């Protein structure tokens, strides 16, 4: 599996990235590469255990936590969420997707847990950002890479409940917001704060010690800085002592975690094994994993969300490849990308896990050149 180090070195040498860590595991064979620096402000060299803001590759982890509660019998996939989220108990829906936000009708049915997991709840971003209901959402569902901009959980949920749905529950695939709602649902249904629930039920049994919503002082020498490209070069957005140095008012299930490549590897291995750890501890039922990795979209759903899905489907918390449109698309491949330059996928048919962690804002739903190059590299035979 040679060549991963050279690939990352090329990203850094060409000025694409300040640094990156990549990991490819095929069965028990693991290749890890690190290149560049953790910080352009005099930070240390990037290392395999460097910690990154993983952004939207948080979403599969949040969905897995919901399925822990389904396995526990606390939730059912067909459960209306109004029992735990009364703010969303009587949603109104714009009459048509292009209707003004004050031209609304009642929802045809309650929003369910399944709707949240499949991004079919009616809240979220469509390919057309100009839809009135989507425009209104921007004031509430802010940039998940900036957790300090979010109010406390109850205040955020109340704000969301005042907005209309862009589509009737079950009728549209809409991005991002359902994962934030999942985080609130986990907290309320479990009676635990989201960080504590994730730590106890996922991070501890899966040996993910560096994943969380806060990077503690003892670990900040491994925490990367985060940048955005501008006309004058790369500008610092957040440093090691920035927003992840303190507990957020709202723990964002859509993208608030920081972690390492090795931690996400252990999460991916759990999914590939059907829900168990290497020691045999069961984290999720086989049926829960099967549901997560199964495409639950229709052609109509994919048309609404095509800017994000790019022709592929969606399981619980991540995309599922259904067509081989590119060399890296393999039917059944599951995972997602993050707006900080991150990417994590598992491919059950080849028993492969591919993870790329970078530290540069990606402000388009389309994968940047370095992500596509990484995917192409990992799709080649070892």
C-alpha positions, 0 to 999 in steps of 0.5 A: 500500500505504498504511496500514501506518504508521497500523496500527502507530501505532494498536497503540502509541497504544492501549497494545497494544505498546511498539513494532513494525516491520512490512514488506510486500513485493509483488514489488519494492514494499516498505512498511516501518513502525516505531512506538513505542520499542525500550525503555520504559527510555529507549531510542531510537525504533523503526527499520526496522533494529531487532533483535528476538528473532524466536522461532519464526519461527526454525523455517523457517530451521532447516528450510531449513538441514536441507534444505541438508544434504539437497541436499548429500547428507549427509542424506536425508528417509528417513534415520533420525536415530539415526545422528547422534542415538544418544540417540534411537535406541531410543525408547519410546512411551506405550501410548496418548496418555493413558497414564502415562509408565511404560506404554510400548511400543517405537517401531514404526520409527525417527524419520526426518529427514522426521518431524522436519521435519514435526513427526511425530517423536513428541516435542513439544506436543499441543493437550492439554497434560495428556497425561502425556508432554507434561507430562514434556516441559516439564522438558526442552523449556523456554521457547525465549524463555529460551535461558539455561535450556537446558543444552549440546547433548549434555546436552539431547539425553540428557535428551530421550532418557529421555522417551517419545514421546507418539505413534508416529513419523509418527502425531501432529503435535506442536509445537516440540521437533522444531525444537530436535532439527533444530538438534542434527541440523544440528550433528552431521551437518555437523560444525559448530556450528549458529550457524556453519553457519547463518551460512555457508550461509544468512545470508551468501549471503542478506545477513542480517547482523543475524541470529544467536544473539548480538547483538554490542555494536556492534549493541545500540543497535538491539536491542529490549527484551522484555516480558511483560504483567502485572497492574501493566503491562509487565514487562521480561523481557530487555534488550539486554545480557541473554541474547542478549549471550552465546553460548547453551549450546544454540543453539535451532533452535526459536526462538533467533534475533534479527534484523531484518525486512529479514533475514527478507525476504531469506529469504522472497524466497529461498523465493519465488524457488525457492531462489536469491538475486537474484544467482542464487546457489542456496541451496536446490534447487527441490525442497527449497523445494517440499517446505518449502512443501507441506502434509504433514499428514493430518486426524488430524495436524491434529486432534492439533495444532489448538490450534497449527494452527487448521485449517491444515497444516504443511510443513517448519518452518512452517504451510501454509494449506489452507483460507480460514477467515479473510480472511488465509488463502490456500491455499499461504501459508507461515510462522509466528508467534513467542511474542515477538509476531513473524509472518512469512509468504510467499504464493506466489500473490500474491508477497507477504511479510508480516513483523511484529516486536514485543517482547511475550510471547505466551503463547497459541498463538492469535494476539493481536489485533495480529497478526490486525489485521496479517494482515487489513491485509496480506490487502487488495488494495494 
